[in-house]
Amino acid sequence: MTALMFVAGLVALVFGANALVHGASKLALSFSISPLVVGLTVVAFGTSAPEMAVSTGAVLSGQNDVAVGNVVGSNIFNVLFILGMSAVILPLSVHTQVIRQEIPIMLGGAVLLMLLGIDGSIDWYEGALLLGLLVLYTIFLIVQSRSQAGGAASADYDEEIKPAGKGQWDSHWFVQLLLIAVGLGLLVTGSDWLVDSAVTFAKSLGVSDLIIGLTIVAAGTSLPEVAASVTAAIKGERDMAVGNVVGSCVFNTLGCVGLGAIVSGTAGLSLAPSLVNFDLWVMLAAFLACLPVFLSGREIARWEGFVFLAYYVVYVAYLILAAQSHSALPAFSSIMFSFVLPLTVVTLIVAMLGKPKPS
């Protein structure tokens, strides 16, 4: 029964996110917001709605480790697994705006979260700060879009989501609002089922709520991002694949944690010591790893995608070994820190210097 509830929760999240993104994208374009901003905000935020629903539901259920672990785990999954998988399918080009503007904002949000959580908790007013910054970021993107004469750079994406004509089934604003309402309803229901079943799994297997949040729940709630980015890569819409991941990470860091801290009230959103001392640093390292990769010719090569995927597998393996206090953990850690990590850094630097400069 628990497994059935878990699967049903994931299905509800995926269908809910798809309905929400579809309806919100159509509605946003009806109000003349550029496709580029729709991609960075509505689509990226919509695919991250499961993370917000799960994190908020977990806080209300008293499962703070699942709430924060889901956000951090989703960000790590987004960068290492989704970008890696998308790049393996097709080398990804990176828009200049993503490098100059979105990546610094993503890194800044991660650093701010680490500073706020260094004492082991995120207070409600700190959550309000994070959520307020997300609102300002969204307003900034909309204003920036309206000040530019654009839309041409996202013509391919425009064709995907813009109504083709008045006779199209989803061209009416009422249908668009209905899609949004149905999507939100499925997200809330799916998040409840997912959190309840994940906690049951954790207790039956003797695994902590934090590990479940960092792995199973994080990967499950990131399925909409997987679908969006991988589909974009297959269709050759490589810029959208990168933008969706970066926008989702910003939303997770500022929006999900911010709302979770506000909902927690005066008690604050507590952070597990292992999260503060290890997992947040892994998230920051994953974000920083994007810089040399993105800057080296503004492209994520296929082999770099394999490296990202490999590191996600290593991260999950470390979590499992650590949770079981396995005897292989010291040797595993020693090999990673003494050999694999330095070798990867040197390889990335050499590759970056050897790539042609972007024109």
C-alpha positions as CSV (number, residue, x, y, z in Angstrom):
1,M,0.0,0.0,0.0
2,T,2.9,2.3,0.8
3,A,4.6,1.7,-2.5
4,L,1.3,2.3,-4.3
5,M,0.9,5.6,-2.5
6,F,4.4,6.6,-3.4
7,V,3.9,5.8,-7.1
8,A,0.5,7.6,-7.1
9,G,2.1,10.6,-5.5
10,L,4.8,10.8,-8.1
11,V,2.3,10.5,-10.9
12,A,0.1,13.2,-9.4
13,L,3.1,15.5,-9.1
14,V,4.2,15.0,-12.7
15,F,0.7,15.5,-14.2
16,G,0.0,18.4,-11.8
17,A,3.3,20.1,-12.8
18,N,2.6,19.6,-16.5
19,A,-1.0,21.1,-16.2
20,L,0.3,24.0,-14.1
21,V,3.2,24.8,-16.5
22,H,1.0,24.5,-19.6
23,G,-1.8,26.7,-18.3
24,A,0.5,29.3,-16.7
25,S,2.6,29.5,-19.8
26,K,-0.4,30.2,-22.0
27,L,-1.9,32.7,-19.6
28,A,1.4,34.5,-19.2
29,L,1.9,34.8,-23.0
30,S,-1.7,36.1,-23.2
31,F,-0.5,39.1,-21.2
32,S,2.4,39.7,-23.5
33,I,5.2,38.5,-21.3
34,S,8.1,37.5,-23.4
35,P,8.7,33.7,-24.0
36,L,12.2,34.1,-22.5
37,V,10.9,35.3,-19.2
38,V,8.1,32.7,-19.3
39,G,10.8,30.1,-19.6
40,L,12.9,31.5,-16.8
41,T,10.0,32.1,-14.4
42,V,6.7,30.4,-15.2
43,V,8.1,27.2,-16.6
44,A,11.1,26.9,-14.3
45,F,9.0,27.8,-11.3
46,G,6.2,25.5,-12.4
47,T,8.4,22.5,-12.7
48,S,9.7,23.3,-9.2
49,A,6.2,23.5,-7.8
50,P,6.4,19.9,-6.6
51,E,9.5,20.8,-4.4
52,M,7.6,23.7,-2.9
53,A,4.5,21.5,-2.3
54,V,6.5,18.7,-0.7
55,S,8.7,21.0,1.4
56,T,5.7,23.0,2.7
57,G,3.7,19.8,3.4
58,A,6.7,18.2,5.2
59,V,7.1,21.3,7.5
60,L,3.4,21.2,8.4
61,S,3.8,17.5,9.2
62,G,6.9,18.2,11.4
63,Q,9.3,16.6,9.0
64,N,11.9,19.4,8.6
65,D,14.6,17.1,7.4
66,V,12.5,16.0,4.5
67,A,11.6,19.6,3.7
68,V,15.2,21.0,3.5
69,G,16.7,17.8,2.3
70,N,14.3,17.8,-0.6
71,V,15.4,21.3,-1.7
72,V,19.1,20.6,-1.4
73,G,18.9,17.2,-3.0
74,S,16.8,18.6,-5.8
75,N,19.3,21.3,-6.6
76,I,22.1,18.7,-6.6
77,F,20.0,16.4,-8.8
78,N,19.1,19.3,-11.2
79,V,22.7,20.3,-11.9
80,L,24.5,17.0,-11.8
81,F,21.9,14.5,-13.1
82,I,19.6,16.6,-15.3
83,L,22.2,18.8,-16.9
84,G,24.5,15.8,-17.2
85,M,21.8,13.6,-18.8
86,S,20.7,16.4,-21.2
87,A,24.4,17.0,-22.3
88,V,24.9,13.3,-22.9
89,I,21.9,13.3,-25.2
90,L,23.1,16.5,-27.0
91,P,25.9,18.9,-26.1
92,L,24.2,22.0,-24.6
93,S,24.8,25.5,-25.6
94,V,24.6,28.2,-22.9
95,H,23.1,31.6,-23.5
96,T,25.3,34.6,-22.5
97,Q,22.6,35.9,-20.2
98,V,22.6,32.7,-18.2
99,I,26.4,33.0,-17.7
100,R,26.4,36.7,-16.8
101,Q,23.2,37.0,-14.8
102,E,21.4,33.8,-13.9
103,I,24.5,31.7,-12.7
104,P,25.7,34.5,-10.3
105,I,22.2,34.8,-8.9
106,M,22.0,31.1,-8.4
107,L,25.4,31.1,-6.6
108,G,24.4,34.1,-4.5
109,G,21.2,32.4,-3.4
110,A,23.2,29.3,-2.3
111,V,25.8,31.3,-0.4
112,L,23.0,33.3,1.3
113,L,21.2,30.1,2.3
114,M,24.4,28.7,3.8
115,L,25.1,31.9,5.8
116,L,21.5,32.0,7.1
117,G,21.6,28.3,8.1
118,I,25.0,28.3,9.7
119,D,23.4,28.4,13.1
120,G,21.4,25.3,12.3
121,S,18.0,26.9,11.5
122,I,16.2,29.3,9.2
123,D,14.0,31.7,11.1
124,W,10.7,32.9,9.7
125,Y,12.0,36.4,9.0
126,E,15.0,34.9,7.2
127,G,12.5,32.8,5.2
128,A,10.6,36.0,4.4
129,L,13.9,37.6,3.2
130,L,14.5,34.6,0.8
131,L,10.9,34.7,-0.5
132,G,11.1,38.5,-0.9
133,L,14.3,38.1,-3.0
134,L,12.6,35.6,-5.2
135,V,9.7,38.1,-5.8
136,L,12.2,40.9,-6.6
137,Y,14.1,38.5,-9.0
138,T,10.9,37.7,-10.8
139,I,9.9,41.4,-11.1
140,F,13.4,42.2,-12.3
141,L,13.1,39.6,-15.1
142,I,9.7,40.9,-16.2
143,V,10.9,44.5,-16.3
144,Q,14.0,43.5,-18.1
145,S,12.0,41.7,-20.7
146,R,9.6,44.6,-21.3
147,S,12.6,46.9,-21.7
148,Q,14.0,44.7,-24.4
149,A,12.5,44.3,-27.9
150,G,13.0,40.6,-27.7
151,G,11.4,37.3,-28.1
152,A,13.3,36.4,-31.2
153,A,15.9,34.6,-29.3
154,S,13.3,32.2,-28.0
155,A,11.4,31.8,-31.2
156,D,11.6,28.0,-31.0
157,Y,10.3,27.9,-27.5
158,D,7.6,30.4,-28.5
159,E,6.3,27.9,-31.1
160,E,6.0,25.3,-28.4
161,I,3.8,27.2,-26.0
162,K,2.2,30.1,-27.8
163,P,-1.5,29.6,-28.9
164,A,-1.6,28.8,-32.6
165,G,-5.1,30.4,-33.0
166,K,-8.4,31.3,-31.4
167,G,-9.8,27.8,-32.2
168,Q,-7.2,26.0,-30.1
169,W,-8.6,24.2,-27.1
170,D,-6.5,26.0,-24.5
171,S,-6.6,29.5,-26.1
172,H,-9.3,30.8,-23.7
173,W,-8.3,32.3,-20.4
174,F,-10.9,30.2,-18.5
175,V,-9.3,26.9,-19.7
176,Q,-5.9,28.2,-18.8
177,L,-7.1,29.1,-15.2
178,L,-8.7,25.7,-15.0
179,L,-5.4,24.0,-15.9
180,I,-3.6,26.0,-13.3
181,A,-6.2,25.0,-10.6
182,V,-6.1,21.3,-11.5
183,G,-2.3,21.4,-11.6
184,L,-2.2,22.9,-8.1
185,G,-4.7,20.5,-6.7
186,L,-2.7,17.5,-8.1
187,L,0.5,18.9,-6.7
188,V,-0.9,19.3,-3.2
189,T,-2.5,15.9,-3.2
190,G,0.6,14.2,-4.7
191,S,2.9,15.9,-2.2
192,D,0.9,14.6,0.7
193,W,1.1,11.1,-0.6
194,L,4.7,11.3,-1.4
195,V,5.8,12.7,2.0
196,D,3.7,10.1,3.9
197,S,5.0,7.2,2.0
198,A,8.6,8.5,2.0
199,V,8.5,8.8,5.8
200,T,7.1,5.3,6.1
201,F,9.9,4.0,3.8
202,A,12.5,5.7,6.0
203,K,11.2,4.2,9.2
204,S,10.8,0.7,7.8
205,L,14.3,0.6,6.3
206,G,16.0,2.4,9.2
207,V,17.1,5.2,6.9
208,S,16.9,8.8,8.2
209,D,14.3,11.2,6.8
210,L,17.2,13.4,5.6
211,I,18.6,10.7,3.4
212,I,15.2,10.0,1.9
213,G,14.6,13.7,1.3
214,L,18.0,14.1,-0.3
215,T,17.6,11.1,-2.7
216,I,14.2,9.5,-3.4
217,V,11.9,12.6,-2.7
218,A,14.4,15.0,-4.4
219,A,14.6,12.8,-7.5
220,G,10.9,12.3,-7.6
221,T,9.9,15.9,-7.3
222,S,12.5,16.8,-10.0
223,L,10.8,14.6,-12.6
224,P,9.1,17.6,-14.2
225,E,12.6,19.2,-14.7
226,V,13.9,15.9,-16.1
227,A,11.0,15.7,-18.6
228,A,11.4,19.4,-19.6
229,S,15.1,19.5,-20.0
230,V,15.6,16.1,-21.6
231,T,12.8,16.7,-24.0
232,A,14.3,20.1,-24.9
233,A,17.6,18.5,-25.5
234,I,16.1,15.8,-27.7
235,K,14.3,18.5,-29.8
236,G,17.5,20.5,-30.1
237,E,16.2,23.4,-27.9
238,R,19.4,23.3,-25.8
239,D,19.2,26.8,-24.4
240,M,15.8,26.0,-22.7
241,A,17.3,22.8,-21.2
242,V,19.9,24.9,-19.3
243,G,17.5,27.8,-18.4
244,N,15.0,25.4,-16.9
245,V,17.5,23.9,-14.5
246,V,19.1,27.2,-13.5
247,G,15.7,28.9,-12.9
248,S,14.5,25.9,-10.9
249,C,17.5,26.0,-8.6
250,V,16.9,29.7,-7.9
251,F,13.3,28.9,-7.1
252,N,14.1,26.0,-4.9
253,T,16.7,27.9,-2.9
254,L,14.8,31.1,-2.4
255,G,11.1,30.1,-2.7
256,C,10.9,26.6,-1.2
257,V,13.1,27.2,1.8
258,G,11.7,30.7,2.2
259,L,8.0,29.5,2.3
260,G,9.0,26.5,4.5
261,A,10.6,28.8,7.1
262,I,7.6,31.1,7.1
263,V,5.2,28.2,7.6
264,S,7.4,26.8,10.4
265,G,6.5,30.0,12.5
266,T,8.5,31.0,15.5
267,A,10.0,27.5,15.8
268,G,12.0,28.1,12.7
269,L,13.1,25.6,10.0
270,S,15.8,23.4,11.7
271,L,18.7,22.1,9.6
272,A,20.4,18.8,10.4
273,P,24.1,19.1,11.3
274,S,25.1,16.8,8.4
275,L,23.1,19.0,6.0
276,V,25.0,22.2,7.2
277,N,28.4,20.5,7.3
278,F,28.2,18.4,4.1
279,D,25.2,18.5,1.8
280,L,24.9,22.3,1.5
281,W,28.6,22.3,0.5
282,V,28.0,19.7,-2.1
283,M,25.2,21.8,-3.5
284,L,27.5,24.9,-3.7
285,A,30.3,22.8,-5.3
286,A,27.9,21.5,-7.9
287,F,26.9,25.1,-8.7
288,L,30.5,26.2,-8.9
289,A,31.3,23.3,-11.2
290,C,29.0,25.0,-13.7
291,L,31.3,28.0,-14.1
292,P,34.3,26.4,-15.8
293,V,32.0,24.2,-17.9
294,F,29.7,27.0,-19.0
295,L,32.6,29.4,-19.6
296,S,34.6,27.0,-21.7
297,G,33.2,27.9,-25.1
298,R,29.7,28.4,-23.7
299,E,28.9,24.7,-24.1
300,I,28.4,21.6,-21.9
301,A,30.2,18.9,-23.9
302,R,29.0,15.3,-23.9
303,W,32.0,14.1,-21.8
304,E,31.3,16.8,-19.3
305,G,27.7,15.5,-19.0
306,F,29.1,12.1,-18.2
307,V,31.3,13.6,-15.5
308,F,28.2,15.3,-13.9
309,L,26.3,12.0,-14.0
310,A,29.2,10.1,-12.5
311,Y,29.5,12.6,-9.6
312,Y,25.8,12.3,-8.8
313,V,26.1,8.5,-8.6
314,V,29.2,9.0,-6.3
315,Y,27.2,11.4,-4.1
316,V,24.3,9.0,-3.7
317,A,26.7,6.1,-3.0
318,Y,28.3,8.2,-0.3
319,L,25.0,8.9,1.3
320,I,24.0,5.2,1.3
321,L,27.4,4.1,2.8
322,A,27.3,6.9,5.4
323,A,23.7,6.0,6.4
324,Q,24.7,2.4,6.9
325,S,28.1,3.2,8.6
326,H,29.6,0.9,6.1
327,S,33.1,-0.3,6.5
328,A,34.0,0.7,2.9
329,L,33.2,4.4,3.7
330,P,36.7,5.5,4.8
331,A,38.4,3.9,1.7
332,F,35.7,5.3,-0.6
333,S,36.1,8.8,0.8
334,S,39.9,8.6,0.6
335,I,39.9,7.6,-3.1
336,M,37.4,10.4,-3.9
337,F,39.2,13.2,-2.2
338,S,42.8,12.1,-2.9
339,F,42.5,11.0,-6.5
340,V,39.2,11.4,-8.4
341,L,38.4,15.0,-7.4
342,P,41.8,16.5,-8.1
343,L,42.0,14.6,-11.4
344,T,38.6,15.9,-12.5
345,V,39.6,19.5,-11.6
346,V,42.8,19.3,-13.6
347,T,40.9,17.8,-16.5
348,L,38.3,20.5,-16.5
349,I,41.0,23.3,-16.4
350,V,42.9,21.7,-19.3
351,A,39.7,21.3,-21.3
352,M,38.7,24.9,-20.6
353,L,42.1,26.3,-21.7
354,G,42.0,24.1,-24.8
355,K,38.5,25.1,-26.0
356,P,38.2,27.9,-28.5
357,K,37.1,31.3,-27.1
358,P,33.4,32.1,-27.6
359,S,32.9,34.8,-30.3
